Amino acid sequence: MIHEIKRLLKNATEEEMHAVLLSMFMSMEAHEKTDQYTESQLVKDLKRTYQSFLEF
């Protein structure tokens, strides 16, 4: 799995990597700034972002 992720990152454009990081950081910030965005929602969103990247 690690090798697959490394391959995906190596083949991804800089813009794609920035989009993934931005999405993850925005989710983490939303969790820290509000009580309405629970940790379980954060984990679900991060997993969804990760899966979307793997499927790309």
Secondary structure, 3 states (H helix, E strand, C coil): CHHHHHHHHHHCCHHHHHHHHHHHHHHHHHHHHCCCCCHHHHHHHHHHHHHHHHHC
